[in-house]
Amino acid sequence: MRILLFSGKGGVGKTSLAAATGVRLAELGYQTLVMSVDPAHSLGDCFDLGGELFHGRTADPLQVADRLFIQEVNIQREIKRHWKEISSYIVSVLRTTGISDVEAEELAILPGMEELSAMMYINRYRRHALYDVVVLDAAPTAESMRFVSMPTTLDWYMKHIFPFQRSLLKAVRPIANRVAPFEMPSDSYFANIQALFEKLEGVDELMEDPQTTSVRLVTNAERMVLRETQRAFVYFSLHGLTVDMVIVNRVLPAEVGDGWFADWRRSQAAILLEIEEYFAPVPVRRVPLFRDEVLGLERLRELANVLYAAGEDPAAVLRQERPYSFHKRDGHYEVRVLLPFAARGEVSLFKKGDELVIEVGTLRRHIGLPTSMAALAPARARLDNGILTVELREEVQG
């Protein structure tokens, strides 16, 4: 099963591009699911499925065309299916504080429930071979980061905290329930967590396999949007996911010659050059601003024809290698960069803000650094077998 994860700042048009990709894949013969993980779902609207007839039906896969299904993860449904014991306990605790039942039920929807539910679906669809391709319309960037980091976080919790927590509460529960203002969680609460974890087993390897999962970042040719896209690129790389395409959406087309747009055109031209330089060697696609809103299958088909060349397969793996990776070894941090064609003596580097800038001849690579490494400075570098390793350390004062 192939997974294509579309991510980007809210409002850049990633839902339309994910939907258009799904349309093209289905037409090529793939059994395709487009799944929305964004709490503010707009996937059904994108396919123009308005009206009471479709209300709530997209919580489960809904067929919208031949070989094409869509799904919008509904957290209320997921609580009843997977999170009932956990949610019920949290509600009971919140009620003891005087909060009303409705407020307690709303507050019992914890951060991460939606993302983990989506992960469980992906794992199930993969195990049962229900779809050839799953296209994920992810939430805005910050939530997407939580989505991809969730399996690792939960794995650590289950190995280091969960067994101790469960054993301790089993021992003290009878006494604690007599003196505590609320009941301690029952063993069925922990059994629910254990069952959920088992349903997620292996999904982290699935997401980090570049042959299976590719991230496609959607951005606009605007400075503020680009900065968030750059940060997303860094964080996906940090979590081991491979970005194989950057899509610049809503680029002013050549036929827009009105003088009122002259400044916009100049600004976009400059930012487009910056995008090409920053994300190289990841391919960058440009999608023009359409005359009107993209709604319904026919309009999504038009968008797909602009995004992909005739006969092009969106499921193709465009990149397997991660352009760079971050490591911590022997008390210092390292950035490892693929430079297969570079030779010793032609590589130079320097730090600019929170970026590491590498120059090879006339080519320049900008590497955004994670927060933990942003204040460090390059100490030394070595080039071996096409891999440049840059060691970062704290700057020596004085």
C-alpha contacts under 8 A as a table, 3 or more apart, distances in Angstrom:
res1	aa1	res2	aa2	distance
1	M	126	R	6.09
1	M	129	A	7.12
1	M	131	Y	6.68
1	M	132	D	4.90
1	M	133	V	5.62
1	M	134	V	7.51
1	M	212	T	6.62
2	R	132	D	6.23
2	R	133	V	4.62
2	R	134	V	6.32
2	R	211	Q	7.72
2	R	212	T	4.82
2	R	213	T	6.16
2	R	315	A	6.90
3	I	133	V	5.77
3	I	134	V	4.93
3	I	135	V	5.90
3	I	136	L	7.29
3	I	207	M	7.99
3	I	212	T	5.86
3	I	213	T	4.59
3	I	214	S	6.45
4	L	133	V	7.58
4	L	134	V	6.41
4	L	135	V	4.81
4	L	136	L	6.04
4	L	213	T	5.85
4	L	214	S	5.14
4	L	215	V	5.98
4	L	216	R	7.00
4	L	315	A	7.60
5	L	135	V	6.03
5	L	136	L	4.67
5	L	137	D	6.48
5	L	138	A	6.69
5	L	213	T	7.33
5	L	214	S	6.20
5	L	215	V	4.72
5	L	216	R	5.96
6	F	14	K	6.29
6	F	15	T	7.91
6	F	18	A	6.29
6	F	135	V	7.45
6	F	136	L	5.93
6	F	137	D	5.31
6	F	138	A	5.87
6	F	215	V	6.07
6	F	216	R	4.91
6	F	217	L	5.89
6	F	218	V	6.90
7	S	14	K	6.60
7	S	137	D	6.85
7	S	138	A	5.34
7	S	139	A	6.87
7	S	140	P	6.54
7	S	141	T	6.31
7	S	144	S	6.86
7	S	215	V	7.30
7	S	216	R	6.45
7	S	217	L	5.13
7	S	218	V	6.07
8	G	12	V	6.73
8	G	14	K	6.62
8	G	138	A	7.99
8	G	139	A	7.83
8	G	140	P	5.60
8	G	141	T	5.35
8	G	217	L	5.68
8	G	218	V	4.99
8	G	219	T	6.14
8	G	228	E	7.88
8	G	229	T	6.44
8	G	232	A	7.70
9	K	12	V	6.01
9	K	140	P	4.97
9	K	141	T	5.51
9	K	218	V	7.70
9	K	219	T	7.08
9	K	225	V	6.65
9	K	228	E	6.80
9	K	229	T	7.21
10	G	13	G	7.82
10	G	139	A	7.66
10	G	140	P	5.03
10	G	141	T	7.66
11	G	14	K	7.65
12	V	218	V	6.65
12	V	219	T	5.82
12	V	220	N	6.15
12	V	249	N	6.91
13	G	16	S	5.57
13	G	17	L	6.50
13	G	218	V	7.37
13	G	249	N	6.98
14	K	17	L	5.04
14	K	18	A	5.93
14	K	137	D	6.94
14	K	218	V	5.84
15	T	18	A	5.12
15	T	19	A	6.04
15	T	42	S	7.19
15	T	43	L	6.35
15	T	46	C	7.40
15	T	137	D	5.77
16	S	19	A	5.08
16	S	20	A	6.02
16	S	43	L	7.84
16	S	46	C	6.38
16	S	294	V	7.16
16	S	300	L	7.14
17	L	20	A	5.02
17	L	21	T	6.09
17	L	303	L	7.44
17	L	304	A	7.57
18	A	21	T	5.10
18	A	22	G	6.30
18	A	34	V	7.24
18	A	135	V	6.47
18	A	136	L	7.18
18	A	137	D	6.01
19	A	22	G	5.02
19	A	23	V	6.30
19	A	34	V	6.58
19	A	43	L	7.37
19	A	46	C	7.45
19	A	47	F	7.82
19	A	300	L	6.94
20	A	23	V	5.02
20	A	24	R	6.34
20	A	300	L	4.80
20	A	301	R	6.12
20	A	303	L	6.12
20	A	304	A	4.97
21	T	24	R	5.19
21	T	25	L	6.18
21	T	135	V	7.76
21	T	304	A	6.11
21	T	314	P	6.69
22	G	25	L	5.10
22	G	26	A	6.18
22	G	32	T	6.35
22	G	33	L	7.08
22	G	34	V	6.12
22	G	68	L	7.03
22	G	135	V	6.59
23	V	26	A	5.35
23	V	27	E	6.33
23	V	68	L	6.94
23	V	297	L	7.52
23	V	300	L	7.08
23	V	301	R	6.47
23	V	304	A	7.43
24	R	27	E	5.15
24	R	28	L	6.35
24	R	301	R	7.01
24	R	304	A	6.24
24	R	314	P	7.52
25	L	28	L	5.09
25	L	29	G	6.64
25	L	30	Y	5.57
25	L	31	Q	7.90
25	L	32	T	6.68
25	L	133	V	7.93
25	L	313	D	7.17
25	L	314	P	6.64
25	L	315	A	7.31
26	A	29	G	5.18
26	A	30	Y	4.93
26	A	31	Q	6.13
26	A	32	T	5.77
26	A	66	D	6.93
26	A	67	R	5.37
26	A	68	L	5.53
27	E	30	Y	7.29
27	E	66	D	7.87
27	E	67	R	7.88
28	L	313	D	7.59
29	G	67	R	7.22
30	Y	67	R	6.73
30	Y	131	Y	7.75
30	Y	132	D	5.70
30	Y	133	V	6.76
31	Q	67	R	4.84
31	Q	68	L	6.41
31	Q	130	L	7.87
31	Q	131	Y	5.08
31	Q	132	D	5.13
31	Q	133	V	6.56
32	T	67	R	6.03
32	T	68	L	5.02
32	T	69	F	6.18
32	T	131	Y	5.72
32	T	132	D	6.07
32	T	133	V	5.02
32	T	134	V	5.95
32	T	135	V	7.56
33	L	61	P	7.49
33	L	68	L	6.05
33	L	69	F	4.71
33	L	70	I	5.45
33	L	71	Q	7.30
33	L	131	Y	6.69
33	L	133	V	6.46
33	L	134	V	4.84
33	L	135	V	6.13
34	V	68	L	7.81
34	V	69	F	6.29
34	V	70	I	4.71
34	V	71	Q	6.36
34	V	134	V	5.86
34	V	135	V	4.59
34	V	136	L	5.96
34	V	137	D	7.10
35	M	70	I	5.71
35	M	71	Q	4.70
35	M	72	E	5.85
35	M	73	V	7.44
35	M	134	V	7.04
35	M	135	V	6.10
35	M	136	L	4.99
35	M	137	D	5.94
36	S	41	H	6.51
36	S	43	L	6.52
36	S	70	I	7.93
36	S	71	Q	6.21
36	S	72	E	4.77
36	S	73	V	6.37
36	S	136	L	6.00
36	S	137	D	4.63
36	S	138	A	6.21
36	S	139	A	7.87
37	V	41	H	7.62
37	V	72	E	6.67
37	V	73	V	6.03
37	V	114	E	7.12
37	V	115	E	6.70
37	V	118	A	6.68
37	V	136	L	7.01
37	V	137	D	6.04
37	V	138	A	5.04
37	V	139	A	5.82
38	D	41	H	5.53
38	D	137	D	6.97
38	D	138	A	5.57
38	D	139	A	3.99
38	D	140	P	7.32
39	P	73	V	7.89
39	P	114	E	7.73
39	P	139	A	7.06
41	H	44	G	7.54
41	H	72	E	6.54
42	S	45	D	5.11
42	S	46	C	6.11
43	L	46	C	4.95
43	L	47	F	6.56
43	L	70	I	7.65
43	L	72	E	7.17
44	G	47	F	5.28
44	G	48	D	6.27
44	G	49	L	5.32
44	G	50	G	7.19
44	G	58	T	7.41
44	G	70	I	7.73
44	G	72	E	7.89
45	D	48	D	4.65
45	D	49	L	5.61
45	D	50	G	6.11
45	D	295	L	7.40
46	C	49	L	7.60
46	C	294	V	7.26
46	C	295	L	5.15
46	C	296	G	6.25
47	F	295	L	5.84
47	F	296	G	4.33
47	F	297	L	6.06
47	F	300	L	7.95
48	D	295	L	5.68
48	D	296	G	4.89
49	L	54	F	6.43
50	G	53	L	7.81
50	G	54	F	6.79
50	G	55	H	7.88
51	G	54	F	6.17
51	G	55	H	6.75
52	E	55	H	4.92
54	F	57	R	5.32
54	F	58	T	7.17
55	H	58	T	7.51
56	G	59	A	5.87
57	R	60	D	6.39
57	R	62	L	6.84
58	T	61	P	5.94
58	T	62	L	5.57
58	T	70	I	6.65
58	T	71	Q	4.91
58	T	72	E	5.42
58	T	73	V	7.83
59	A	71	Q	5.72
59	A	72	E	5.15
59	A	73	V	5.43
59	A	74	N	5.36
59	A	77	R	7.49
60	D	71	Q	5.61
60	D	72	E	7.29
60	D	73	V	7.65
61	P	69	F	5.70
61	P	70	I	5.35
61	P	71	Q	4.66
62	L	69	F	5.13
62	L	70	I	5.33
62	L	71	Q	6.37
63	Q	66	D	7.50
63	Q	67	R	7.48
63	Q	68	L	5.78
63	Q	69	F	4.18
63	Q	70	I	6.52
64	V	68	L	5.92
64	V	69	F	5.69
64	V	70	I	7.08
65	A	68	L	5.01
65	A	69	F	7.09
73	V	78	E	7.71
73	V	114	E	7.03
73	V	117	S	7.60
73	V	118	A	6.71
74	N	77	R	5.45
74	N	78	E	6.23
74	N	114	E	7.72
75	I	78	E	4.82
75	I	79	I	6.06
75	I	109	I	7.93
75	I	113	M	7.38
75	I	114	E	5.80
76	Q	79	I	5.28
76	Q	80	K	6.72
77	R	80	K	5.36
77	R	81	R	6.34
78	E	81	R	4.91
78	E	82	H	5.66
78	E	83	W	6.70
78	E	114	E	7.80
78	E	117	S	6.76
79	I	82	H	5.47
79	I	83	W	4.35
79	I	84	K	5.37
79	I	87	S	6.99
80	K	83	W	6.23
80	K	84	K	5.21
81	R	84	K	6.78
82	H	117	S	7.89
82	H	192	N	7.76
82	H	196	L	7.23
83	W	86	I	5.38
83	W	87	S	5.82
83	W	192	N	7.32
84	K	87	S	5.23
84	K	88	S	5.89
85	E	88	S	5.22
85	E	89	Y	6.26
85	E	188	S	6.94
85	E	189	Y	5.31
85	E	192	N	6.47
86	I	89	Y	5.39
86	I	90	I	6.38
86	I	189	Y	5.69
86	I	192	N	7.17
86	I	193	I	7.76
87	S	90	I	5.18
87	S	91	V	6.12
87	S	105	E	7.76
87	S	108	A	5.63
87	S	109	I	7.20
88	S	91	V	5.14
88	S	92	S	6.21
89	Y	92	S	5.11
89	Y	93	V	6.34
89	Y	185	P	6.58
89	Y	189	Y	7.62
90	I	93	V	5.16
90	I	94	L	6.20
90	I	104	A	7.94
90	I	108	A	5.72
91	V	94	L	5.11
91	V	95	R	6.14
91	V	101	D	7.61
91	V	104	A	5.22
91	V	105	E	5.86
91	V	107	L	7.86
91	V	108	A	5.90
92	S	95	R	5.22
92	S	96	T	6.82
92	S	182	F	7.95
93	V	96	T	5.52
93	V	97	T	7.37
93	V	182	F	6.20
93	V	183	E	7.80
94	L	97	T	5.48
94	L	98	G	7.32
94	L	99	I	6.25
94	L	104	A	5.69
95	R	98	G	5.42
95	R	99	I	5.26
95	R	100	S	6.57
95	R	101	D	6.75
95	R	104	A	6.45
96	T	99	I	7.36
96	T	181	P	7.53
96	T	182	F	6.94
99	I	103	E	6.27
99	I	104	A	6.11
100	S	103	E	5.31
100	S	104	A	6.07
101	D	104	A	5.05
101	D	105	E	6.16
102	V	105	E	5.23
102	V	106	E	6.36
103	E	106	E	5.13
103	E	107	L	6.15
104	A	107	L	5.10
104	A	108	A	6.02
105	E	108	A	5.10
105	E	109	I	7.08
106	E	109	I	5.81
107	L	110	L	7.02
109	I	113	M	6.94
110	L	113	M	5.92
111	P	114	E	7.55
112	G	115	E	5.14
112	G	116	L	6.00
112	G	146	R	7.23
112	G	147	F	7.35
112	G	150	M	7.43
113	M	116	L	5.27
113	M	117	S	6.09
114	E	117	S	5.12
114	E	118	A	6.32
115	E	118	A	5.17
115	E	119	M	6.30
115	E	146	R	7.75
115	E	147	F	5.30
115	E	150	M	7.76
116	L	119	M	4.91
116	L	120	M	6.23
116	L	147	F	7.40
116	L	150	M	7.16
117	S	120	M	5.11
117	S	121	Y	6.43
118	A	121	Y	5.12
118	A	122	I	6.29
119	M	122	I	5.09
119	M	123	N	6.23
119	M	200	L	6.66
119	M	203	V	7.02
120	M	123	N	5.14
120	M	124	R	6.16
120	M	196	L	7.98
120	M	199	K	5.86
120	M	200	L	5.48
121	Y	124	R	5.06
121	Y	125	Y	6.04
122	I	125	Y	5.19
122	I	126	R	6.12
122	I	134	V	7.83
122	I	203	V	7.85
123	N	126	R	5.12
123	N	127	R	6.12
123	N	199	K	7.22
123	N	200	L	6.50
123	N	202	G	7.74
123	N	203	V	6.00
124	R	127	R	5.09
124	R	128	H	6.14
124	R	199	K	7.66
125	Y	128	H	5.31
125	Y	129	A	5.70
125	Y	130	L	5.18
125	Y	131	Y	6.54
126	R	129	A	4.99
126	R	130	L	6.79
126	R	131	Y	7.39
129	A	132	D	7.25
131	Y	134	V	6.76
133	V	315	A	7.40
138	A	143	E	7.99
138	A	144	S	6.01
139	A	142	A	7.83
139	A	143	E	5.59
139	A	144	S	5.55
140	P	143	E	5.74
140	P	144	S	6.14
141	T	144	S	4.95
141	T	145	M	6.33
141	T	228	E	7.57
141	T	229	T	7.98
141	T	232	A	6.38
142	A	145	M	5.27
142	A	146	R	6.70
143	E	146	R	5.04
143	E	147	F	6.20
144	S	147	F	4.83
144	S	148	V	6.38
145	M	148	V	5.38
145	M	149	S	6.14
145	M	232	A	7.73
145	M	235	Y	7.02
145	M	236	F	7.30
146	R	149	S	5.17
146	R	150	M	5.82
147	F	150	M	5.50
148	V	151	P	7.06
148	V	207	M	7.73
148	V	236	F	7.88
148	V	239	H	7.19
149	S	152	T	5.69
149	S	153	T	6.31
149	S	239	H	6.76
150	M	153	T	5.13
150	M	154	L	6.02
151	P	154	L	5.18
151	P	155	D	5.98
151	P	200	L	7.42
151	P	203	V	7.17
151	P	204	D	5.71
152	T	155	D	5.08
152	T	156	W	6.30
152	T	204	D	6.93
153	T	156	W	5.29
153	T	157	Y	6.34
154	L	157	Y	4.99
154	L	158	M	6.06
154	L	197	F	7.65
155	D	158	M	5.19
155	D	159	K	6.24
155	D	197	F	7.93
156	W	159	K	5.28
156	W	160	H	5.98
156	W	161	I	7.74
157	Y	160	H	5.41
157	Y	161	I	5.07
157	Y	162	F	5.96
158	M	161	I	6.01
158	M	162	F	4.80
158	M	163	P	7.03
158	M	197	F	7.90
159	K	162	F	6.53
159	K	163	P	7.12
160	H	163	P	7.00
160	H	164	F	7.45
161	I	164	F	5.56
161	I	165	Q	5.97
162	F	165	Q	5.10
162	F	166	R	5.97
163	P	166	R	5.25
163	P	167	S	6.10
164	F	167	S	5.24
164	F	168	L	5.96
165	Q	168	L	5.24
165	Q	169	L	6.16
166	R	169	L	5.41
166	R	170	K	6.15
166	R	187	D	7.58
166	R	190	F	6.76
167	S	170	K	5.13
167	S	171	A	6.42
168	L	171	A	5.27
168	L	172	V	6.33
169	L	172	V	5.14
169	L	173	R	5.23
169	L	184	M	7.49
169	L	185	P	7.96
170	K	173	R	5.52
170	K	187	D	7.43
171	A	174	P	7.52
172	V	175	I	5.60
172	V	176	A	5.83
173	R	176	A	5.01
173	R	177	N	5.83
173	R	184	M	6.16
174	P	177	N	5.53
174	P	178	R	6.94
175	I	178	R	5.49
175	I	179	V	7.03
176	A	179	V	5.46
176	A	180	A	5.64
176	A	183	E	7.74
176	A	184	M	7.11
177	N	180	A	5.44
177	N	181	P	7.93
177	N	182	F	6.98
177	N	183	E	5.15
177	N	184	M	6.19
180	A	183	E	6.70
180	A	184	M	7.98
185	P	189	Y	6.04
185	P	190	F	7.83
186	S	189	Y	5.42
186	S	190	F	7.21
187	D	190	F	5.19
187	D	191	A	6.17
188	S	191	A	4.75
188	S	192	N	6.07
189	Y	192	N	5.22
189	Y	193	I	6.62
190	F	193	I	5.04
190	F	194	Q	6.19
191	A	194	Q	4.98
191	A	195	A	6.12
192	N	195	A	5.13
192	N	196	L	6.21
193	I	196	L	5.13
193	I	197	F	6.22
194	Q	197	F	5.17
194	Q	198	E	6.34
195	A	198	E	5.17
195	A	199	K	6.47
196	L	199	K	5.17
196	L	200	L	6.58
197	F	200	L	5.11
197	F	201	E	6.36
198	E	201	E	5.17
200	L	203	V	5.66
201	E	204	D	7.67
202	G	205	E	5.51
202	G	206	L	6.46
203	V	206	L	4.86
203	V	207	M	6.21
204	D	207	M	5.20
204	D	208	E	6.27
205	E	208	E	5.19
205	E	209	D	6.11
206	L	209	D	5.45
206	L	212	T	6.56
206	L	213	T	6.97
207	M	210	P	7.77
207	M	212	T	7.15
207	M	213	T	5.43
207	M	241	L	6.77
208	E	212	T	7.99
208	E	213	T	6.72
208	E	239	H	7.98
208	E	240	G	5.56
208	E	241	L	5.03
208	E	242	T	7.43
209	D	212	T	5.38
209	D	213	T	5.91
209	D	241	L	7.48
210	P	213	T	5.17
210	P	214	S	6.01
210	P	241	L	7.07
210	P	242	T	5.87
210	P	317	V	7.71
210	P	319	R	7.54
210	P	320	Q	5.22
210	P	321	E	7.76
211	Q	214	S	7.73
211	Q	317	V	6.50
211	Q	320	Q	6.71
213	T	241	L	7.53
213	T	242	T	7.45
214	S	241	L	7.10
214	S	242	T	5.57
214	S	243	V	5.77
214	S	244	D	5.96
214	S	317	V	7.48
215	V	241	L	7.02
215	V	242	T	5.99
215	V	243	V	4.44
215	V	244	D	6.15
215	V	245	M	7.11
216	R	243	V	5.84
216	R	244	D	6.19
216	R	245	M	4.90
216	R	246	V	5.70
216	R	247	I	7.18
217	L	229	T	7.03
217	L	233	F	7.78
217	L	243	V	7.24
217	L	245	M	6.49
217	L	246	V	4.80
217	L	247	I	6.11
218	V	229	T	7.62
218	V	246	V	5.97
218	V	247	I	4.77
218	V	248	V	6.05
218	V	249	N	6.83
219	T	225	V	6.28
219	T	226	L	6.40
219	T	229	T	6.39
219	T	246	V	7.47
219	T	247	I	6.15
219	T	248	V	4.96
219	T	249	N	6.05
220	N	225	V	6.15
220	N	226	L	6.84
220	N	248	V	5.12
220	N	249	N	5.19
220	N	250	R	6.46
220	N	251	V	7.35
221	A	225	V	7.39
221	A	226	L	6.88
221	A	248	V	6.45
221	A	249	N	7.51
221	A	250	R	7.83
221	A	251	V	6.80
221	A	267	S	7.96
221	A	268	Q	5.22
221	A	271	I	5.73
221	A	272	L	6.19
222	E	225	V	5.43
222	E	226	L	6.01
222	E	267	S	7.77
222	E	268	Q	6.80
222	E	271	I	6.81
223	R	226	L	5.14
223	R	227	R	6.34
223	R	271	I	7.05
224	M	227	R	5.35
224	M	228	E	6.74
225	V	228	E	5.37
225	V	229	T	6.32
226	L	229	T	4.93
226	L	230	Q	6.13
226	L	275	I	7.73
227	R	230	Q	5.12
227	R	231	R	6.37
228	E	231	R	5.06
228	E	232	A	6.16
229	T	232	A	4.98
229	T	233	F	6.19
230	Q	233	F	5.07
230	Q	234	V	6.42
230	Q	368	G	6.92
231	R	234	V	5.11
231	R	235	Y	6.28
231	R	368	G	6.89
232	A	235	Y	5.11
232	A	236	F	6.05
233	F	236	F	5.35
233	F	237	S	6.19
233	F	243	V	7.24
234	V	237	S	5.21
234	V	238	L	6.11
234	V	367	I	7.70
234	V	368	G	5.88
234	V	369	L	6.67
234	V	370	P	6.73
235	Y	238	L	4.81
235	Y	239	H	6.23
235	Y	370	P	7.17
236	F	239	H	5.15
236	F	240	G	6.34
236	F	241	L	5.28
236	F	242	T	7.08
236	F	243	V	7.46
237	S	240	G	5.12
237	S	241	L	5.53
237	S	242	T	6.48
237	S	243	V	7.68
237	S	322	R	7.08
237	S	324	Y	7.16
237	S	325	S	6.27
237	S	326	F	7.98
238	L	241	L	7.63
238	L	325	S	6.52
238	L	326	F	6.27
238	L	370	P	7.82
240	G	325	S	7.85
241	L	322	R	7.84
242	T	319	R	7.45
242	T	320	Q	6.91
242	T	321	E	7.24
242	T	322	R	5.63
243	V	246	V	7.67
243	V	282	V	7.32
243	V	319	R	7.57
243	V	322	R	7.54
244	D	282	V	5.84
244	D	283	P	6.93
244	D	317	V	7.47
244	D	318	L	5.51
244	D	319	R	5.06
244	D	320	Q	7.70
245	M	282	V	5.85
245	M	283	P	5.24
245	M	284	V	5.96
245	M	285	R	7.37
245	M	318	L	7.51
246	V	279	F	7.81
246	V	282	V	7.08
246	V	283	P	6.36
246	V	284	V	4.75
246	V	285	R	6.22
247	I	284	V	5.76
247	I	285	R	4.71
247	I	286	R	5.87
247	I	287	V	7.20
248	V	251	V	6.97
248	V	284	V	7.21
248	V	285	R	6.05
248	V	286	R	4.82
248	V	287	V	6.09
249	N	286	R	6.12
249	N	287	V	4.77
249	N	288	P	6.37
249	N	289	L	7.07
250	R	286	R	8.00
250	R	287	V	5.83
250	R	288	P	4.76
250	R	289	L	3.81
250	R	290	F	7.18
251	V	268	Q	7.39
251	V	286	R	6.80
251	V	287	V	6.04
251	V	288	P	4.40
251	V	289	L	5.31
252	L	256	V	6.74
252	L	265	R	6.82
252	L	268	Q	7.98
252	L	288	P	5.79
252	L	289	L	5.59
253	P	256	V	5.79
253	P	288	P	5.48
253	P	289	L	6.52
254	A	257	G	7.06
256	V	261	F	7.66
257	G	261	F	7.35
257	G	262	A	7.86
258	D	261	F	5.78
258	D	262	A	7.21
259	G	262	A	5.11
260	W	263	D	7.47
261	F	264	W	5.14
261	F	265	R	6.06
262	A	265	R	5.11
262	A	266	R	6.32
263	D	266	R	5.16
263	D	267	S	6.09
264	W	267	S	5.09
264	W	268	Q	6.01
265	R	268	Q	5.17
265	R	269	A	6.11
266	R	269	A	5.14
266	R	270	A	6.37
267	S	270	A	5.33
267	S	271	I	6.29
268	Q	271	I	5.11
268	Q	272	L	5.92
269	A	272	L	5.18
269	A	273	L	6.47
270	A	273	L	5.37
270	A	274	E	6.47
271	I	274	E	4.90
271	I	275	I	6.11
272	L	275	I	5.01
272	L	276	E	6.29
273	L	276	E	5.20
273	L	277	E	6.30
274	E	277	E	5.13
274	E	278	Y	5.97
275	I	278	Y	5.17
275	I	279	F	6.09
275	I	284	V	7.92
276	E	279	F	5.77
276	E	280	A	5.97
276	E	284	V	6.60
277	E	280	A	5.58
277	E	364	R	6.85
277	E	365	R	6.67
277	E	366	H	7.58
278	Y	365	R	6.00
278	Y	366	H	5.19
278	Y	367	I	7.56
279	F	282	V	5.56
279	F	283	P	7.72
279	F	284	V	7.78
279	F	365	R	7.75
279	F	366	H	7.69
280	A	283	P	6.88
280	A	365	R	7.10
281	P	323	P	7.47
282	V	319	R	7.53
282	V	323	P	7.98
285	R	307	L	7.18
286	R	307	L	7.46
287	V	306	V	6.62
287	V	307	L	6.22
290	F	293	E	7.10
290	F	294	V	7.70
294	V	299	R	5.38
294	V	300	L	6.32
294	V	303	L	7.74
295	L	298	E	7.89
295	L	299	R	5.78
295	L	300	L	6.67
296	G	299	R	5.64
296	G	300	L	6.19
297	L	300	L	5.06
297	L	301	R	6.03
298	E	301	R	5.03
298	E	302	E	6.42
299	R	302	E	4.99
299	R	303	L	6.33
300	L	303	L	4.95
300	L	304	A	6.16
301	R	304	A	5.02
301	R	305	N	6.28
302	E	305	N	5.11
302	E	306	V	6.58
303	L	306	V	5.20
303	L	307	L	6.24
304	A	307	L	5.00
304	A	308	Y	5.84
305	N	308	Y	5.47
305	N	309	A	6.52
305	N	310	A	7.03
306	V	309	A	7.12
308	Y	312	E	5.95
308	Y	313	D	7.85
308	Y	314	P	7.25
309	A	312	E	5.25
313	D	316	A	5.60
317	V	320	Q	7.02
319	R	322	R	7.71
322	R	325	S	6.89
322	R	338	L	7.86
323	P	337	V	6.03
323	P	338	L	5.67
324	Y	335	V	6.86
324	Y	336	R	5.40
324	Y	337	V	4.35
324	Y	338	L	6.25
325	S	335	V	5.83
325	S	336	R	5.31
325	S	337	V	6.75
326	F	333	Y	7.39
326	F	334	E	5.88
326	F	335	V	4.82
326	F	336	R	6.47
327	H	333	Y	5.73
327	H	334	E	5.09
327	H	335	V	6.43
327	H	336	R	7.87
328	K	331	G	6.66
328	K	332	H	5.67
328	K	333	Y	4.39
328	K	334	E	6.06
329	R	332	H	5.52
329	R	333	Y	6.25
329	R	334	E	7.38
332	H	391	E	7.10
332	H	392	L	6.52
332	H	393	R	6.12
333	Y	373	M	7.34
333	Y	391	E	5.98
333	Y	392	L	5.28
333	Y	393	R	6.83
334	E	389	T	6.47
334	E	390	V	5.49
334	E	391	E	4.59
334	E	392	L	5.88
335	V	389	T	5.73
335	V	390	V	5.18
335	V	391	E	6.67
335	V	392	L	7.76
336	R	387	I	6.45
336	R	388	L	5.60
336	R	389	T	4.48
336	R	390	V	6.41
337	V	387	I	5.61
337	V	388	L	5.06
337	V	389	T	6.45
338	L	386	G	6.13
338	L	387	I	4.80
338	L	388	L	6.39
339	L	342	A	5.49
339	L	386	G	5.02
339	L	387	I	5.60
339	L	388	L	6.46
340	P	385	N	7.40
340	P	386	G	4.07
340	P	387	I	6.81
341	F	386	G	6.75
342	A	346	E	7.05
342	A	347	V	7.17
342	A	360	V	6.75
342	A	386	G	6.77
343	A	346	E	5.96
343	A	347	V	7.24
343	A	383	L	7.87
344	R	347	V	6.51
344	R	383	L	6.74
346	E	360	V	5.67
346	E	361	G	6.05
347	V	358	I	7.09
347	V	359	E	5.73
347	V	360	V	4.77
347	V	361	G	7.15
348	S	358	I	5.87
348	S	359	E	5.18
348	S	360	V	6.63
349	L	356	L	7.19
349	L	357	V	5.50
349	L	358	I	4.34
349	L	359	E	5.97
350	F	356	L	6.11
350	F	357	V	5.39
350	F	358	I	6.72
350	F	378	P	7.38
351	K	354	D	7.35
351	K	355	E	5.96
351	K	356	L	4.73
351	K	357	V	5.97
351	K	377	A	6.87
351	K	378	P	7.27
352	K	355	E	5.24
352	K	356	L	6.26
352	K	357	V	6.82
353	G	374	A	7.74
354	D	368	G	6.12
354	D	369	L	5.78
354	D	374	A	4.85
354	D	375	A	7.22
355	E	366	H	6.26
355	E	367	I	5.30
355	E	368	G	4.40
355	E	369	L	5.67
355	E	374	A	7.34
356	L	366	H	5.92
356	L	367	I	5.01
356	L	368	G	6.43
356	L	369	L	7.07
357	V	364	R	6.92
357	V	365	R	5.67
357	V	366	H	4.66
357	V	367	I	6.22
358	I	364	R	5.65
358	I	365	R	5.06
358	I	366	H	6.55
358	I	367	I	7.99
359	E	362	T	6.94
359	E	363	L	5.66
359	E	364	R	4.40
359	E	365	R	6.33
360	V	363	L	5.17
360	V	364	R	6.33
361	G	364	R	7.98
369	L	372	S	7.97
369	L	373	M	5.87
369	L	374	A	5.33
370	P	373	M	5.43
370	P	374	A	5.97
371	T	374	A	5.15
371	T	375	A	7.74
372	S	375	A	7.37
373	M	376	L	5.42
373	M	392	L	7.60
375	A	394	E	7.26
376	L	392	L	5.69
376	L	393	R	5.19
376	L	394	E	4.80
376	L	395	E	6.43
377	A	392	L	5.25
377	A	393	R	5.52
377	A	394	E	6.04
377	A	395	E	5.85
378	P	381	A	7.73
378	P	390	V	6.56
378	P	391	E	5.80
378	P	392	L	4.51
378	P	393	R	6.47
379	A	390	V	7.51
379	A	391	E	5.52
379	A	392	L	5.44
379	A	393	R	6.04
380	R	390	V	6.04
380	R	391	E	5.39
380	R	392	L	7.50
381	A	388	L	6.95
381	A	389	T	5.52
381	A	390	V	4.36
381	A	391	E	6.02
382	R	388	L	5.73
382	R	389	T	5.39
382	R	390	V	6.73
383	L	386	G	6.48
383	L	387	I	5.61
383	L	388	L	4.38
383	L	389	T	6.38
384	D	387	I	5.38
384	D	388	L	6.54
